Amino acid sequence: MSHPHPELGSPPKLAEGGLRVTPLGGLGEIGRNMTVIEYDGRLLIIDCGVLFPEEEQPGVDLILPDFSSLRDRLDDIDGIVLTHGHEDHIGGVPFLLREKADIPLIGSKLTLALIEAKLQEHRIRPYTLEVEEGHRERIGPFDCEFVSVNHSIPDALAVAIRTPAGMVVHTGDFKMDQLPLDGRLTDLRAFARLGEEGIDLLLCDSTNAEVPGFVPPERDISGVLRQVFGGAQKRIIVASFASHVHRIQQILDAAHEFGRRVAFVGRSMVRNMGIARDLGYLDVPAGLVVDVKTLDDLPDDEVVLVCTGSQGEPMAALSRMANRDHQIRIVQGDTVILASSLIPGNENAVYRVINGLTRWGANVVHKGNAQVHVSGHASAGELLYFYNICRPKNLMPVHGEWRHLRANAELGAQTGVPRERVVIAEDGVAVDLIDGKATIAGKVHAGYVYVDGLSVGDVTESSLKDRRILGDEGIISVFVVVDSSSGKIVGGPHIQSRGSGIDDADFDQVVPKIDEVLAKSAQDGVAETHQLQQLVRRTVGKWVSDTYRRRPMILPVVVEV
């Protein structure tokens, strides 16, 4: 199996007649999925999603793929194929279209409706091409065939891309639920046909490659939900992804069966469920869904609230309920259902929300104590079955952390893909398909791009490090006035601290040290303010480290008069 090397240089110009695949996100992480395919000087993009920040990225709202390798080639992009409507696949589209607004978007009806609603908020009117399973569309030099796949959102598609260099198949996210709620199966007959034709390179979802067996059917959740609804004495609050239409449908069905009314809470939930209902993907009995403002008029045992926040997101409705920072107040006897999986990295945040809800008396039902979630990604048994159907000549695992990618690669090798034809790459690594063989060609820059409020890319790793220091260790500011000609102190030092845990009176111990080091620098003829600030920073920092074993941010200010 080939894999990237940290010393990889920039990839050379693509050989004539070759095809290049460059993932800009989604490899080595869960989210931010984006892949660029190049042939004959033209580019086709598969998905453009976001990654949600973790605790060590304070203040960050979203993390985008790095578009820097595309900026000089925006006119070469023939389209963006969107495999489905989850945020980790479409959330970055508005930011890419800010670079060039007329790049066509290709996707299914629901996927395009979700992204169009999002783009409306950004005041972008996209060019769109609606496709469905079985369609073939020529997008520049790329002959694209779309294949139905089953996932945790309706209308998901895989795409087979034919070029003279060979056929590339990208699965998107998929599983093989044999009893889907909407009857829409992963089209194994189509994949078998593509396999017979010859799949030169398969890019396959890796998220559940470590999980043995097969994913249980989505409909298995219905019985558990009915049991929970039947035993609930007061309100039921369900947290789910705002795009999980199948899960919300089962919530609506259970609420209807037990005579409860449903209200959606949160802008994205209200918007997405409205779109799904209007397009016919969500069956809502008349009178079942009501405005959240009318819930006060209903008895608690007739209420169901559906909100976001199943991943512990701090600003989502459920987290704010747990923190008593929401108009909906959790009371003793409420039932809260977390109808989703734990995305790796979110465990602490989710358990913090569960503990907060439990503190106020809620009965919290989650995947750990009831089957209220099944995955949307194929497990190892399904992947083995899939590889035996497709028989790809080359395999490149995508969508997953390193452990998922390696597990998926091993599954492919077990089914007969030659190990030298299994490519384990990471974000930015260019993989060339030339003469039927996939090999690593080099690497482009594909770092994190942080969205913080209205700023995109202004927050750097350095500024995040500063934020972490401020959050963990606090800040100490030192203000000194020196004579501009002699360098001697004429005012201060004045020291203030915030969040460092050090009493202001204790700084009297370090003032003589600052006086001493500045007096010596004055004798040595040092009068440049930047140098003096560095001396003050080192002096205070060493004292704090020696005395308290802490490393707060030291902010020295030296003013000349």
Disulfide bonds with the S-S distance in Angstrom:
none
